């Protein structure tokens, strides 16, 4: 098992040739951002990518599983992030293609958010 910093560097290298990404620590994991939009989560040596109604089936066809975590009250919560397919880790073109799907899902989510009422 590679050290977390080595794995993070590997993920950054996979994506850096085609996009400007940033990995930032958050809650014992790290968020993966492209131009300020979070599209992935790095947990240990696993990447989870944003999915939505339009892209979820692509992840499921690949055998990817949703990100599940334990809340403080013991409940298991499922987020709209799915594990990256295995080939994501070895093929930069595949990694970029899957990252772009996740970025598109994140953008769709942002455009669906209702606007806050004006005060």
C-alpha atoms as an extended CHARMM CRD file, in Angstrom:
* protein
*
       119  EXT
         1         1  UNK       CA              0.0000000000        0.0000000000        0.0000000000  PROA      1               0.0000000000
         2         2  UNK       CA              1.4150000000        3.3480000000       -1.0410000000  PROA      2               0.0000000000
         3         3  UNK       CA              1.5600000000        6.2130000000        1.3900000000  PROA      3               0.0000000000
         4         4  UNK       CA             -1.4820000000        8.5120000000        1.0920000000  PROA      4               0.0000000000
         5         5  UNK       CA              0.6700000000       11.3260000000       -0.2850000000  PROA      5               0.0000000000
         6         6  UNK       CA              2.0270000000        9.0090000000       -3.0080000000  PROA      6               0.0000000000
         7         7  UNK       CA             -1.4870000000        7.9500000000       -3.9890000000  PROA      7               0.0000000000
         8         8  UNK       CA             -2.6560000000       11.5600000000       -4.0310000000  PROA      8               0.0000000000
         9         9  UNK       CA              0.2950000000       12.5030000000       -6.2600000000  PROA      9               0.0000000000
        10        10  UNK       CA             -0.5710000000        9.6130000000       -8.5860000000  PROA      10              0.0000000000
        11        11  UNK       CA             -4.1710000000       10.8400000000       -8.9440000000  PROA      11              0.0000000000
        12        12  UNK       CA             -3.0030000000       14.4030000000       -9.5280000000  PROA      12              0.0000000000
        13        13  UNK       CA             -0.5790000000       13.1710000000      -12.2120000000  PROA      13              0.0000000000
        14        14  UNK       CA             -3.3150000000       11.1540000000      -13.9400000000  PROA      14              0.0000000000
        15        15  UNK       CA             -5.5440000000       14.1920000000      -14.3070000000  PROA      15              0.0000000000
        16        16  UNK       CA             -3.0730000000       17.0850000000      -14.5600000000  PROA      16              0.0000000000
        17        17  UNK       CA             -2.2550000000       16.5680000000      -18.2350000000  PROA      17              0.0000000000
        18        18  UNK       CA             -5.7950000000       17.5350000000      -19.2540000000  PROA      18              0.0000000000
        19        19  UNK       CA             -7.2720000000       19.6350000000      -16.4640000000  PROA      19              0.0000000000
        20        20  UNK       CA             -6.4080000000       21.9940000000      -13.6700000000  PROA      20              0.0000000000
        21        21  UNK       CA             -7.2420000000       20.1480000000      -10.4580000000  PROA      21              0.0000000000
        22        22  UNK       CA             -6.6910000000       20.7960000000       -6.7980000000  PROA      22              0.0000000000
        23        23  UNK       CA             -6.8820000000       18.2930000000       -3.9390000000  PROA      23              0.0000000000
        24        24  UNK       CA             -7.8230000000       19.7460000000       -0.5570000000  PROA      24              0.0000000000
        25        25  UNK       CA             -8.0680000000       17.9630000000        2.8040000000  PROA      25              0.0000000000
        26        26  UNK       CA            -11.5370000000       17.5710000000        4.3160000000  PROA      26              0.0000000000
        27        27  UNK       CA            -12.8590000000       15.4770000000        7.2130000000  PROA      27              0.0000000000
        28        28  UNK       CA            -10.1380000000       12.8020000000        7.1190000000  PROA      28              0.0000000000
        29        29  UNK       CA            -10.3170000000       12.5340000000        3.3350000000  PROA      29              0.0000000000
        30        30  UNK       CA             -9.6780000000       14.9830000000        0.4950000000  PROA      30              0.0000000000
        31        31  UNK       CA            -11.8940000000       16.7510000000       -2.0000000000  PROA      31              0.0000000000
        32        32  UNK       CA            -10.8740000000       16.8030000000       -5.6590000000  PROA      32              0.0000000000
        33        33  UNK       CA            -11.7420000000       20.0740000000       -7.3930000000  PROA      33              0.0000000000
        34        34  UNK       CA            -11.5980000000       21.3640000000      -10.9640000000  PROA      34              0.0000000000
        35        35  UNK       CA            -11.8910000000       25.1240000000      -11.3110000000  PROA      35              0.0000000000
        36        36  UNK       CA            -13.5030000000       25.3950000000       -7.8820000000  PROA      36              0.0000000000
        37        37  UNK       CA            -16.0640000000       22.6150000000       -8.4190000000  PROA      37              0.0000000000
        38        38  UNK       CA            -15.7430000000       19.5350000000       -6.2180000000  PROA      38              0.0000000000
        39        39  UNK       CA            -16.1760000000       16.4260000000       -8.3520000000  PROA      39              0.0000000000
        40        40  UNK       CA            -14.3960000000       13.7390000000       -6.3680000000  PROA      40              0.0000000000
        41        41  UNK       CA            -13.4130000000       12.4630000000       -2.9560000000  PROA      41              0.0000000000
        42        42  UNK       CA            -10.1310000000       10.7600000000       -2.2070000000  PROA      42              0.0000000000
        43        43  UNK       CA            -10.4900000000        8.3250000000        0.7110000000  PROA      43              0.0000000000
        44        44  UNK       CA             -7.4750000000        6.1980000000        1.5450000000  PROA      44              0.0000000000
        45        45  UNK       CA             -6.4710000000        4.6810000000       -1.7890000000  PROA      45              0.0000000000
        46        46  UNK       CA             -9.8480000000        5.0140000000       -3.4430000000  PROA      46              0.0000000000
        47        47  UNK       CA            -11.3810000000        7.7830000000       -5.5340000000  PROA      47              0.0000000000
        48        48  UNK       CA            -15.1240000000        8.4290000000       -5.5190000000  PROA      48              0.0000000000
        49        49  UNK       CA            -16.5890000000       10.5290000000       -8.3320000000  PROA      49              0.0000000000
        50        50  UNK       CA            -19.7570000000       12.6520000000       -8.3850000000  PROA      50              0.0000000000
        51        51  UNK       CA            -22.7310000000       10.9290000000      -10.0080000000  PROA      51              0.0000000000
        52        52  UNK       CA            -26.3200000000       11.9520000000      -10.6440000000  PROA      52              0.0000000000
        53        53  UNK       CA            -29.4310000000       10.6000000000      -12.3520000000  PROA      53              0.0000000000
        54        54  UNK       CA            -27.8370000000       11.1190000000      -15.7720000000  PROA      54              0.0000000000
        55        55  UNK       CA            -24.5700000000        9.3070000000      -14.9970000000  PROA      55              0.0000000000
        56        56  UNK       CA            -25.3150000000        6.8620000000      -12.1790000000  PROA      56              0.0000000000
        57        57  UNK       CA            -26.0810000000        3.9660000000      -14.5410000000  PROA      57              0.0000000000
        58        58  UNK       CA            -22.6270000000        4.2860000000      -16.1540000000  PROA      58              0.0000000000
        59        59  UNK       CA            -21.0130000000        3.8020000000      -12.7590000000  PROA      59              0.0000000000
        60        60  UNK       CA            -23.3080000000        0.8950000000      -11.8920000000  PROA      60              0.0000000000
        61        61  UNK       CA            -22.5590000000       -0.8470000000      -15.2190000000  PROA      61              0.0000000000
        62        62  UNK       CA            -18.8830000000       -0.6950000000      -14.2620000000  PROA      62              0.0000000000
        63        63  UNK       CA            -19.5750000000       -2.3200000000      -10.8830000000  PROA      63              0.0000000000
        64        64  UNK       CA            -18.7760000000        0.8950000000       -8.9950000000  PROA      64              0.0000000000
        65        65  UNK       CA            -20.2670000000        1.3290000000       -5.5380000000  PROA      65              0.0000000000
        66        66  UNK       CA            -21.5740000000        4.4490000000       -3.7940000000  PROA      66              0.0000000000
        67        67  UNK       CA            -19.6440000000        6.1770000000       -1.0490000000  PROA      67              0.0000000000
        68        68  UNK       CA            -21.1490000000        5.2790000000        2.3220000000  PROA      68              0.0000000000
        69        69  UNK       CA            -20.0540000000        6.6610000000        5.6600000000  PROA      69              0.0000000000
        70        70  UNK       CA            -21.1380000000        6.3660000000        9.2690000000  PROA      70              0.0000000000
        71        71  UNK       CA            -22.7580000000        9.4270000000       10.8110000000  PROA      71              0.0000000000
        72        72  UNK       CA            -22.0620000000       10.3050000000       14.4290000000  PROA      72              0.0000000000
        73        73  UNK       CA            -25.3980000000        8.7840000000       15.4280000000  PROA      73              0.0000000000
        74        74  UNK       CA            -24.4400000000        5.4630000000       13.8080000000  PROA      74              0.0000000000
        75        75  UNK       CA            -26.6060000000        5.7830000000       10.6940000000  PROA      75              0.0000000000
        76        76  UNK       CA            -25.0760000000        4.7400000000        7.3700000000  PROA      76              0.0000000000
        77        77  UNK       CA            -25.3320000000        7.6070000000        4.8980000000  PROA      77              0.0000000000
        78        78  UNK       CA            -24.9090000000        7.2240000000        1.1490000000  PROA      78              0.0000000000
        79        79  UNK       CA            -23.5900000000       10.1120000000       -0.8950000000  PROA      79              0.0000000000
        80        80  UNK       CA            -23.9390000000       10.7500000000       -4.6160000000  PROA      80              0.0000000000
        81        81  UNK       CA            -20.3320000000        9.7250000000       -5.2540000000  PROA      81              0.0000000000
        82        82  UNK       CA            -19.3510000000        6.3570000000       -6.7570000000  PROA      82              0.0000000000
        83        83  UNK       CA            -16.0350000000        4.5300000000       -6.6890000000  PROA      83              0.0000000000
        84        84  UNK       CA            -13.9720000000        5.0670000000       -9.8090000000  PROA      84              0.0000000000
        85        85  UNK       CA            -13.6280000000        2.0610000000      -12.1470000000  PROA      85              0.0000000000
        86        86  UNK       CA            -10.3730000000        0.1400000000      -11.7130000000  PROA      86              0.0000000000
        87        87  UNK       CA             -9.0010000000        1.2950000000      -15.0710000000  PROA      87              0.0000000000
        88        88  UNK       CA             -9.2680000000        4.9060000000      -13.8190000000  PROA      88              0.0000000000
        89        89  UNK       CA             -6.1070000000        4.3480000000      -11.7700000000  PROA      89              0.0000000000
        90        90  UNK       CA             -3.9280000000        3.0910000000      -14.6310000000  PROA      90              0.0000000000
        91        91  UNK       CA             -5.0170000000        5.0210000000      -17.7060000000  PROA      91              0.0000000000
        92        92  UNK       CA             -4.8010000000        8.8190000000      -17.7660000000  PROA      92              0.0000000000
        93        93  UNK       CA             -7.2610000000        9.1180000000      -20.6670000000  PROA      93              0.0000000000
        94        94  UNK       CA             -9.8230000000        6.9830000000      -18.8080000000  PROA      94              0.0000000000
        95        95  UNK       CA             -9.2250000000        8.9600000000      -15.6150000000  PROA      95              0.0000000000
        96        96  UNK       CA             -9.8520000000       12.2340000000      -17.4270000000  PROA      96              0.0000000000
        97        97  UNK       CA            -12.9890000000       10.8800000000      -19.1580000000  PROA      97              0.0000000000
        98        98  UNK       CA            -14.4640000000        9.7080000000      -15.8320000000  PROA      98              0.0000000000
        99        99  UNK       CA            -13.4560000000       12.9570000000      -14.1300000000  PROA      99              0.0000000000
       100       100  UNK       CA            -15.2360000000       14.9380000000      -16.8470000000  PROA      100             0.0000000000
       101       101  UNK       CA            -18.4100000000       12.8590000000      -16.2790000000  PROA      101             0.0000000000
       102       102  UNK       CA            -18.1790000000       13.6900000000      -12.5830000000  PROA      102             0.0000000000
       103       103  UNK       CA            -17.5780000000       17.3820000000      -13.2590000000  PROA      103             0.0000000000
       104       104  UNK       CA            -20.6330000000       17.4530000000      -15.5330000000  PROA      104             0.0000000000
       105       105  UNK       CA            -22.7240000000       15.8280000000      -12.7810000000  PROA      105             0.0000000000
       106       106  UNK       CA            -21.4550000000       18.3780000000      -10.2560000000  PROA      106             0.0000000000
       107       107  UNK       CA            -22.3400000000       21.2310000000      -12.6130000000  PROA      107             0.0000000000
       108       108  UNK       CA            -25.8160000000       19.8230000000      -13.2020000000  PROA      108             0.0000000000
       109       109  UNK       CA            -26.3050000000       19.6590000000       -9.4310000000  PROA      109             0.0000000000
       110       110  UNK       CA            -25.2000000000       23.2650000000       -9.0400000000  PROA      110             0.0000000000
       111       111  UNK       CA            -27.6160000000       24.4960000000      -11.6910000000  PROA      111             0.0000000000
       112       112  UNK       CA            -30.5430000000       22.6460000000      -10.0210000000  PROA      112             0.0000000000
       113       113  UNK       CA            -30.0880000000       24.2640000000       -6.6020000000  PROA      113             0.0000000000
       114       114  UNK       CA            -32.9460000000       26.6610000000       -5.8270000000  PROA      114             0.0000000000
       115       115  UNK       CA            -31.9670000000       30.2440000000       -5.2760000000  PROA      115             0.0000000000
       116       116  UNK       CA            -32.1670000000       31.5690000000       -1.7350000000  PROA      116             0.0000000000
       117       117  UNK       CA            -34.9770000000       34.0490000000       -1.1740000000  PROA      117             0.0000000000
       118       118  UNK       CA            -33.8580000000       37.6680000000       -1.0680000000  PROA      118             0.0000000000
       119       119  UNK       CA            -34.0330000000       39.4000000000        2.2490000000  PROA      119             0.0000000000
